[in-house]
Amino acid sequence: MDVAVALTSATLNAGSLVSARLAGKASFYLFCNPLQRGKVREVEREVHRRAVTEELTVNGKKVVAYRWGNGKRPVLLVHGWQSRASRYAGFVDRLQALGLSPVSFDAPGHGDSGGHAVTILEYREVIGQLQDRYGPFHSVVAHSFGVTCAFLALRSGIKAERLVAVSGVSDFQFLLDEFCNQLNLNSRLRRDLRRRIEEELFPGTEDIWTLFDAKQHTEQIAVPILLIHDEDDTVVGVDQARKLKAAYGDQAELVTTRKLGHRKILAEQTVIDNAIGFLAASSEQRLA
């Protein structure tokens, strides 16, 4: 645990003994807000600059969307927590070479979009707006928390022929547990945070822990799935991918890597090769 995390943990836990309400509110704020916006890396800059940008709105928040190509046969690229669309720079030219149009967005609170916080339902809303604009997706590529969002979107009427899930979170409960474990929150704060997520973040939505679990209602997703996960991922353990593989069986293929971790994996050439090969198979089947 680094110094900043240790101080935050000590402050929240001690504060809960003085004012459970204030400490709970602070924990909830930290859970909901990315706090750190990913910046465009130098290696991504040229591809990022070439994108056609447009604006969407979700819950009053400005969302910046990106498109490469003419928009036909769109491939949706979904980033994860504290990330941004430009992390897919290595995919763009390869996808266009297949005659596909990469489409992505910076979620609220991320990249160049507005707002400070985002929920899985807002991800789903943005994805729905992009489908309304470009039509059904040829495929979806998602990373980390974006994988959880992609599974929910596909179960909610979003159309695609294939799904590539990189370093994905399968259990929505994992997000709560991992957050609490990282901050070593006491049982009082853990219970309070769970309640706040249910009642304040998703009011009126029943059983969010099942609804947002990517392993549930597998019959609602009929597309082939490629799971890619690094064995040495310390942010989202590879067990999350193995759970998805177990849930979807032969419908899903699992490819594991080593020594790439959680964030570098999207830029690794062998990972991009695997993803592009998987998506190219769909294009070849359509032409056959």
QUINORCOR-V447761 format. One line per field, one symbol per residue. phi: phi as a letter, one per 30 degrees, with the letter a starting at -180 (. if undefined). A space follows every 10 residues. Layout:
phi->???
This chain:
phi->.ddddddded dddddddcbd dddddddddd ddcdibcdcd dedceddedd ddcbcbbbhi cdbdcbbcjd jdhdcdccdc dhcadddced deddddddic cdbbacdeib hcddibbbbd ddeddddddd dedcieddab bbbhdddedd dddddcjdca cabccchdcc cdeedddddd ddchdddddd dddeddddcc dbdicdhddd ecdddchddd bccdbccbac dcdccbdddd dddddddchd dcccccbbic iccdddcddd ddeddddddd dddddddd
